[in-house]
Amino acid sequence: MASSDQGSEQWFDRWREGRIGFHSDSVQPMLARYWPLLGIASHARVLLPLCGKSGDIHWLAQRGHPVLGVELVEAAVQGWFEAQGEARPQADPRPGFERFVSPAQTKRAEVTLDVGNFFHLEADQGEAIDAFYDRAALIALPETARQRYALRLAELCRPGVEGLLISVVRDERRDQGPPYVVTDEEIQRLFAPNFVLERLGEQPDDRGMTDIAWRLRRKTPLSC
Ligand SMILES: C[S@@+](CC[C@H](N)C(=O)[O-])C[C@H]1O[C@@H](n2cnc3c(N)ncnc32)[C@H](O)[C@@H]1O
């Protein structure tokens, strides 16, 4: 698997050493609060870039959304299957990725987790994305990669596709990320060329960080 992109190596170390303070088995409060406002159809297939082994995967699938998660580190994906008490059935991969699929169950839609580099995801691989959810994905990336991320997301979404993005700001002056501080101005600069943006709300926590929820809707045409 290619991992040469800037900043990728640290993630293998973090997962190996268990430095995953960002992880929660429970649904993110901002997802639970704002997702229903987006009016996304319950059967819509949701892309989760840089998905980790987040409890949000299960939450979305329980609401009927087939989930497509993309995660660099296989141990994270393995962790998700372990948390579900499931084996890891491998499926036909897409080029450059390993694919693991948890089939649909009575009360949960199918979950597909692709192990590989999000930046290698091609838009034309015939897998429609109906919606997306970014929690701690953009803000996991250094500044130099964020423009590429925003453009790749735009390439993967056809016009009208909506998503929820959660950014973070914090009180400290020095940005030692990840998570990196991504200001509202940067969010606008990155996404406004290709998405209609709406700032939905913010949620401070007791670590001096404030999560900010954004609704994004893909515009047309694509501007590079
Ligand atoms: C801050 S964590 C957030 C994980 C998850 N979204 C959550 O909310 O728990 C960022 C994740 O992105 C993964 N990652 C980093 N760079 C990546 C890349 N280029 N492609 C795919 N995954 C990546 C890391 O391994 C890590 O699991």
The ligand as an ORCA input file, in Angstrom:
! r2SCAN-3c Opt
* xyz 0 1
  C      -8.015     11.631     13.341
  S      -8.315     10.028     12.749
  C     -10.086     10.093     12.543
  C     -10.708      8.743     12.360
  C     -12.230      8.760     12.317
  N     -12.733      9.627     11.270
  C     -12.801      9.107     13.656
  O     -13.566     10.084     13.735
  O     -12.528      8.426     14.630
  C      -7.699     10.100     11.110
  C      -7.664      8.731     10.447
  O      -7.274      8.894      9.097
  C      -6.396      7.850      8.733
  N      -5.637      8.391      7.597
  C      -4.646      9.305      7.629
  N      -4.238      9.599      6.393
  C      -4.998      8.854      5.543
  C      -5.056      8.726      4.128
  N      -4.248      9.428      3.326
  N      -5.954      7.878      3.586
  C      -6.800      7.154      4.382
  N      -6.788      7.244      5.735
  C      -5.903      8.084      6.312
  C      -5.600      7.567      9.986
  O      -5.048      6.272     10.016
  C      -6.656      7.759     11.067
  O      -7.323      6.563     11.363
*
